[in-house]
Amino acid sequence: MQSDLLSDLEFEFSIKPSDMEEFNHLLLDFQGKAILWDDDTAEDKVVATIKGQRIDISLARKSFDNLQELFDSISPEISDLGTHILSNNNCFLESFSKDESEETPCSGLVYIAELMVEPEYRNHGLGTEMMKRMSQVVDMNNALVALKAVPIVDEESEQRTPELKNQLKRFYTKIGFRHSGEHYMVKDARDCHAQRMRALAEAGIKPPTT
């Protein structure tokens, strides 16, 4: 069922400079969607979406003596995230995932503001596939990936229950994220699909076909 669903989907992704003109030289907006043809309505149906922003941390450090001020200007969520991940005017990769003795400064921060799969299409690998395809579109080089693990729901048809929150956190933990504060989760982008495939290629190892 999982492979059948994924093979029936079309994926569309886009990335562009931020509409915030003062930051569009270092801030990119990205979004993607998974589309399924609905035979009943004879129309395309969006069954999953993902969107967020990528901050060029290397470039931002040249313009901001305090990166938290930049984070405060972008959005309340990224401002809150900054209080958890910024140290010495930098963010650092999750070195625990590579058994490194020293922290590695981030070149970029990829913040996922939304990842939503329609309820009837969950538990078929679609959330993982959206993350995988996002990592192929967005520059993940030396980046920290972060998100707020709070379910995005249609309040008219679904409630944000503790069970749903725990289910979401288990999903993110399964794909390599760890907690940073009460609601945020972070991941070293080197553990994302595109970066793993790149590392294998550079090592001369043939990537798996699945």
C-alpha positions as CSV (number, residue, x, y, z in Angstrom):
1,M,0.0,0.0,0.0
2,Q,2.8,2.4,1.0
3,S,4.7,1.9,-2.3
4,D,1.5,2.0,-4.3
5,L,0.5,5.4,-2.8
6,L,4.0,7.0,-3.3
7,S,4.1,5.8,-6.9
8,D,0.8,7.4,-7.7
9,L,1.8,10.8,-6.4
10,E,3.3,13.8,-8.1
11,F,5.6,16.1,-6.1
12,E,6.1,19.8,-6.7
13,F,8.7,21.9,-4.9
14,S,9.8,25.5,-5.1
15,I,12.3,27.7,-3.5
16,K,12.7,31.5,-3.7
17,P,14.2,34.5,-1.8
18,S,12.1,35.7,1.1
19,D,9.4,38.3,0.7
20,M,11.1,40.1,3.6
21,E,13.2,42.4,1.4
22,E,15.7,43.3,4.2
23,F,16.6,39.7,4.6
24,N,16.1,38.1,1.2
25,H,19.9,38.0,0.5
26,L,20.2,35.4,3.3
27,L,16.7,34.0,3.8
28,L,15.0,31.6,1.4
29,D,11.4,30.3,1.5
30,F,10.7,26.8,0.3
31,Q,7.5,24.8,-0.1
32,G,6.4,21.5,-1.5
33,K,3.3,19.4,-2.0
34,A,2.3,15.9,-2.9
35,I,-0.6,15.6,-5.4
36,L,-2.9,12.7,-6.0
37,W,-5.4,12.3,-8.8
38,D,-8.9,11.8,-7.3
39,D,-11.0,9.7,-9.5
40,D,-14.2,10.6,-7.7
41,T,-13.8,14.3,-8.3
42,A,-11.7,14.1,-11.5
43,E,-9.4,16.6,-9.9
44,D,-5.9,16.8,-8.4
45,K,-5.9,16.5,-4.6
46,V,-3.1,17.9,-2.4
47,V,-2.5,15.2,0.3
48,A,0.7,16.5,1.9
49,T,2.5,19.8,2.2
50,I,5.8,21.0,3.6
51,K,7.1,24.6,3.9
52,G,9.8,26.5,5.7
53,Q,12.8,28.7,5.5
54,R,16.6,28.4,5.1
55,I,18.8,31.0,6.8
56,D,22.3,31.4,5.5
57,I,24.0,31.5,8.9
58,S,27.5,32.1,7.5
59,L,26.4,35.2,5.7
60,A,24.2,36.4,8.6
61,R,27.1,36.3,11.0
62,K,28.8,39.0,8.8
63,S,25.9,41.3,9.2
64,F,24.6,40.6,12.7
65,D,26.6,40.8,15.9
66,N,23.7,39.1,17.5
67,L,22.0,36.4,15.5
68,Q,19.1,36.3,17.9
69,E,18.1,39.8,16.7
70,L,17.8,38.4,13.2
71,F,15.8,35.4,14.4
72,D,13.5,37.8,16.4
73,S,12.8,39.7,13.1
74,I,11.8,36.6,11.0
75,S,9.1,35.0,13.1
76,P,8.0,34.3,16.7
77,E,8.7,30.5,16.2
78,I,12.3,31.1,14.9
79,S,12.8,33.7,17.6
80,D,11.9,31.1,20.2
81,L,14.0,28.4,18.5
82,G,17.0,30.7,18.7
83,T,16.9,30.7,22.5
84,H,17.5,27.0,22.4
85,I,20.1,26.6,19.6
86,L,22.2,29.7,19.5
87,S,25.5,29.9,21.4
88,N,28.3,32.4,21.0
89,N,26.4,33.9,18.1
90,N,26.3,30.6,16.2
91,C,24.4,27.4,15.9
92,F,26.1,24.1,15.9
93,L,25.5,20.8,14.2
94,E,24.4,17.9,16.3
95,S,27.8,16.3,16.7
96,F,26.5,13.4,18.7
97,S,25.3,11.9,15.5
98,K,28.8,11.6,14.1
99,D,30.6,10.8,17.3
100,E,32.7,13.9,17.0
101,S,34.7,15.4,19.8
102,E,34.0,19.0,18.9
103,E,30.9,20.9,17.8
104,T,30.8,22.0,14.1
105,P,29.4,25.5,13.4
106,C,26.4,25.6,11.1
107,S,26.6,27.2,7.7
108,G,22.8,27.2,7.5
109,L,19.6,26.6,9.4
110,V,16.7,24.9,7.7
111,Y,13.5,25.5,9.7
112,I,10.5,23.4,8.8
113,A,7.5,25.6,9.6
114,E,4.9,23.0,8.4
115,L,4.7,19.4,7.5
116,M,1.2,18.1,7.1
117,V,-0.2,14.9,5.8
118,E,-4.0,14.6,5.4
119,P,-5.3,12.1,8.0
120,E,-6.4,9.4,5.6
121,Y,-3.0,9.3,4.0
122,R,-0.9,9.0,7.1
123,N,1.2,5.9,8.1
124,H,2.2,5.2,4.5
125,G,5.6,6.8,4.6
126,L,4.4,10.1,3.0
127,G,5.8,12.3,5.8
128,T,9.2,10.7,5.4
129,E,9.0,11.0,1.6
130,M,8.3,14.7,1.9
131,M,11.3,15.2,4.2
132,K,13.5,13.2,1.8
133,R,12.4,15.3,-1.2
134,M,12.8,18.5,0.7
135,S,16.4,17.5,1.4
136,Q,17.0,17.1,-2.3
137,V,15.8,20.7,-3.1
138,V,17.1,22.8,-0.2
139,D,20.8,23.4,0.4
140,M,21.6,21.1,3.4
141,N,25.4,21.6,3.4
142,N,26.6,22.0,7.0
143,A,23.0,22.8,8.0
144,L,21.0,22.2,11.2
145,V,17.4,21.2,10.5
146,A,14.8,22.3,13.1
147,L,11.1,22.2,13.6
148,K,8.4,22.7,16.2
149,A,6.9,19.3,16.9
150,V,3.3,20.5,17.3
151,P,0.6,18.8,15.1
152,I,-0.9,21.0,12.3
153,V,-4.5,20.1,12.1
154,D,-7.8,21.1,10.5
155,E,-9.6,22.3,13.6
156,E,-13.0,21.5,12.0
157,S,-12.2,17.8,11.5
158,E,-9.3,17.0,13.9
159,Q,-8.2,17.9,17.4
160,R,-4.6,18.5,18.6
161,T,-4.7,15.7,21.2
162,P,-1.8,14.6,23.5
163,E,-1.9,11.3,21.6
164,L,-1.4,13.0,18.3
165,K,1.4,15.1,19.7
166,N,3.2,12.0,21.1
167,Q,2.7,10.2,17.8
168,L,4.3,13.1,15.9
169,K,7.3,13.3,18.2
170,R,7.8,9.5,17.8
171,F,7.8,10.0,14.1
172,Y,10.4,12.7,14.2
173,T,12.5,10.7,16.6
174,K,12.4,7.7,14.3
175,I,13.8,9.8,11.4
176,G,16.7,11.2,13.5
177,F,15.4,14.3,15.3
178,R,16.1,14.9,19.0
179,H,14.5,17.3,21.4
180,S,15.7,20.9,21.9
181,G,13.6,22.5,24.5
182,E,10.0,21.4,25.2
183,H,8.5,21.7,21.7
184,Y,11.5,22.0,19.2
185,M,13.4,19.1,17.6
186,V,16.7,19.3,15.7
187,K,18.7,17.1,13.3
188,D,22.1,17.2,11.7
189,A,21.4,17.6,8.0
190,R,24.2,15.1,7.3
191,D,21.7,12.5,8.4
192,C,19.1,13.6,5.8
193,H,18.6,11.5,2.7
194,A,20.3,13.8,0.1
195,Q,23.4,14.3,2.3
196,R,23.8,10.6,3.0
197,M,23.6,9.8,-0.7
198,R,26.2,12.5,-1.4
199,A,28.5,11.1,1.3
200,L,28.2,7.6,-0.1
201,A,29.0,8.9,-3.6
202,E,32.0,10.8,-2.5
203,A,33.3,7.6,-0.7
204,G,32.8,5.7,-3.9
205,I,30.0,3.6,-2.4
206,K,27.0,2.7,-4.6
207,P,23.8,4.1,-2.9
208,P,21.0,1.6,-2.2
209,T,18.2,1.4,-4.7
210,T,15.4,1.6,-2.2
